[in-house]
Amino acid sequence: MFGMVCAHAAQEPRERVVEGVRFRAAYVTEGDALRARMSCRGAARSLARAGVREAVFLAEGAERAAFAKRGVMPISAVPLYCATAAEIVRRYLAQEGMDPRGITLAFAAKRLTPELCGAIGSLASNVRYLVLRVPDGASLARRLQRERGVAVRLCGEERAHADLTVALDEAEAEGAVLRLDDSLCVTYDSPYPNELLAALWRAGALDADQLKVLSVSTAES
């Protein structure tokens, strides 16, 4: 079960349900520094005892280090970014004024995942040239060339020479890079924060294809 860290309220149920997914709830005090620290320690202890290892942090200012000491980590939005990579790239290109039909787009990753294959396949027909720096990418390249008529080039350790490289996991990349990691800020058409969206997606309660990407910003933006 995922955890959910909330601000103290009049009613504090032990569990909260969002879109049919149950979260073990813990409550913290916002504001006063000393009371906030003490409540974070108590909330972290409560979640750890319940066997929670990942949590959505809805309370502003919750001291995440106190939870990390108990082995309770924030839910990462990166897997959701990977699942919506095609839409993220399209929005980013539009924001940067880059026409995908006139650019070379590269993908760099240390492993080929279903999410990555889906993103590459979705974008393949929209870009002029495609470069893959991924392991075992030959079969995917052949399939894209055969089924979509896309010019695909496999790249090893040499420079990709792309207008934009989409980098996943810890893959090395140079030039203009859009890295799908925790430094990325993606705004979806949902009132839920990205941590909660990621939890719902992992629980199977959310179809990533239903999410629309409204904006994308990087650490350099």
C-alpha positions in Angstrom: 0.0 0.0 0.0 1.1 3.5 -0.8 1.2 6.1 2.0 -0.2 9.7 1.9 1.1 12.5 4.1 -1.5 15.1 4.8 -1.9 18.2 6.9 -3.7 17.7 10.2 -7.5 18.1 9.8 -10.7 17.8 11.9 -11.2 14.3 10.6 -8.2 12.1 10.1 -9.1 8.6 8.7 -6.4 6.0 8.8 -6.9 5.4 5.1 -7.8 7.6 2.2 -9.2 6.4 -1.1 -8.5 8.2 -4.4 -9.9 6.8 -7.7 -10.5 3.5 -6.0 -6.9 3.3 -4.7 -6.3 3.0 -0.9 -3.6 5.0 0.7 -2.4 4.7 4.3 -2.7 8.2 5.7 -0.4 10.0 8.2 -0.9 13.6 9.4 1.6 16.3 10.1 1.5 19.8 11.5 2.2 22.7 9.2 3.6 26.0 10.4 5.4 25.9 13.8 8.9 24.5 13.1 9.3 22.4 16.3 5.8 20.9 16.3 6.1 20.3 12.5 9.3 18.3 13.0 7.9 16.3 15.9 4.7 15.5 13.9 6.8 14.4 10.8 8.8 12.0 13.0 5.6 10.5 14.4 3.9 10.3 10.9 7.0 8.6 9.5 7.1 6.1 12.3 3.4 5.3 11.8 3.8 4.7 8.0 7.0 2.6 8.5 5.2 0.4 11.1 2.4 -0.1 8.6 4.9 -1.4 6.0 4.7 1.7 3.8 7.8 2.3 1.7 6.5 5.0 -0.7 4.2 7.9 -0.1 2.5 10.9 -1.7 3.3 14.1 0.2 0.3 16.4 0.1 1.2 18.4 3.2 3.3 21.5 2.3 6.6 21.7 4.1 6.6 18.1 5.3 10.1 17.2 6.3 10.8 14.4 3.8 14.2 13.6 5.4 12.4 12.4 8.5 10.4 9.9 6.4 13.5 8.9 4.5 15.2 7.9 7.8 12.3 5.5 8.3 12.6 4.1 4.8 9.5 6.0 3.4 10.4 7.6 0.1 8.4 10.0 -2.1 6.7 8.4 -5.1 8.7 9.3 -8.2 6.9 10.8 -11.1 9.7 9.6 -13.5 7.9 6.3 -14.5 4.8 8.4 -15.4 7.0 10.7 -17.5 8.3 7.7 -19.4 4.8 6.4 -19.9 3.8 9.8 -21.4 7.1 10.5 -23.1 5.6 11.0 -26.5 3.2 13.7 -25.3 6.0 15.4 -23.3 8.3 15.5 -26.3 5.5 16.9 -28.5 4.7 19.7 -26.0 8.4 20.5 -25.5 9.1 20.8 -29.2 6.0 23.1 -29.6 7.2 25.3 -26.7 10.7 25.5 -28.3 9.3 26.3 -31.7 10.8 23.2 -33.2 9.0 21.5 -36.1 9.4 17.7 -35.6 9.1 17.2 -39.4 12.3 19.1 -39.9 14.5 17.9 -37.1 16.6 14.9 -36.0 15.3 13.4 -32.8 17.5 11.1 -30.7 16.5 8.7 -27.9 19.2 7.6 -25.4 18.6 5.0 -22.8 20.5 2.2 -21.1 17.6 -0.2 -21.5 14.8 -0.6 -23.9 11.5 -0.6 -22.0 7.9 -1.0 -23.3 7.2 2.7 -22.4 10.3 3.8 -24.5 9.3 1.6 -27.4 5.8 3.1 -27.3 7.1 6.7 -27.2 9.5 6.0 -30.1 6.8 4.4 -32.2 4.4 7.2 -31.5 6.8 9.9 -32.5 8.6 8.1 -35.4 6.2 9.1 -38.1 6.3 12.8 -37.0 10.0 13.4 -37.2 12.3 13.7 -40.2 15.2 11.6 -38.8 15.4 9.4 -35.8 18.5 8.3 -33.9 18.5 5.5 -31.4 21.2 5.1 -28.7 19.6 2.2 -26.9 20.8 -1.4 -26.4 19.3 -4.0 -28.8 17.8 -1.3 -30.9 18.4 -2.9 -34.2 15.1 -4.9 -34.3 13.1 -1.8 -33.4 14.9 0.3 -36.0 14.1 -2.3 -38.7 10.5 -2.5 -37.7 10.1 1.3 -37.8 11.8 1.5 -41.2 9.6 -1.3 -42.5 6.3 -0.3 -41.0 6.5 3.5 -41.0 9.2 4.3 -43.6 11.2 6.3 -41.0 14.9 6.9 -41.5 16.4 5.4 -38.3 20.1 5.5 -37.4 21.6 3.4 -34.7 24.2 5.2 -32.6 26.8 3.7 -30.3 29.2 5.7 -28.2 29.7 8.4 -30.9 27.9 11.7 -30.8 24.3 11.5 -31.9 24.3 14.8 -33.9 20.6 15.4 -33.1 18.6 18.6 -32.7 17.2 17.2 -29.5 18.1 14.1 -27.5 15.5 12.6 -25.2 17.5 10.9 -22.4 16.1 8.3 -20.0 17.6 6.6 -16.9 21.3 7.5 -16.6 22.1 7.5 -20.3 24.7 9.9 -21.5 23.7 12.6 -23.9 25.1 15.8 -25.3 23.9 18.9 -27.0 20.2 19.9 -26.5 18.9 17.3 -24.1 15.4 16.7 -22.6 16.1 14.4 -19.7 13.1 12.5 -18.2 14.1 12.5 -14.6 13.2 14.3 -11.3 14.6 17.6 -12.6 11.8 17.8 -15.1 8.6 19.6 -14.3 5.5 18.4 -16.3 2.0 19.9 -15.9 -0.8 17.6 -16.8 -4.5 18.4 -17.3 -5.3 17.0 -13.9 -6.0 18.6 -10.5 -3.8 15.9 -8.9 -0.1 16.4 -8.2 2.3 14.3 -10.2 3.2 12.1 -7.3 -0.4 11.1 -6.9 -0.9 10.6 -10.6 2.2 8.4 -10.7 0.7 6.3 -7.8 -2.6 6.0 -9.5 -1.0 5.0 -12.8 1.2 2.3 -11.1 -1.9 1.0 -9.3 -3.7 0.6 -12.6 -6.3 3.2 -11.8 -5.1 5.7 -14.4 -4.6 5.3 -18.1 -1.5 7.4 -19.1 -2.9 7.9 -22.6 -5.8 9.9 -21.1 -3.4 12.6 -19.7 -2.8 15.7 -21.7 0.6 17.5 -21.2 0.0 21.2 -20.8 3.6 22.4 -20.2 7.1 21.1 -19.8 10.0 22.9 -18.0 13.5 21.8 -17.3 16.1 22.8 -14.7 17.6 25.1 -17.2 14.3 26.7 -18.2 
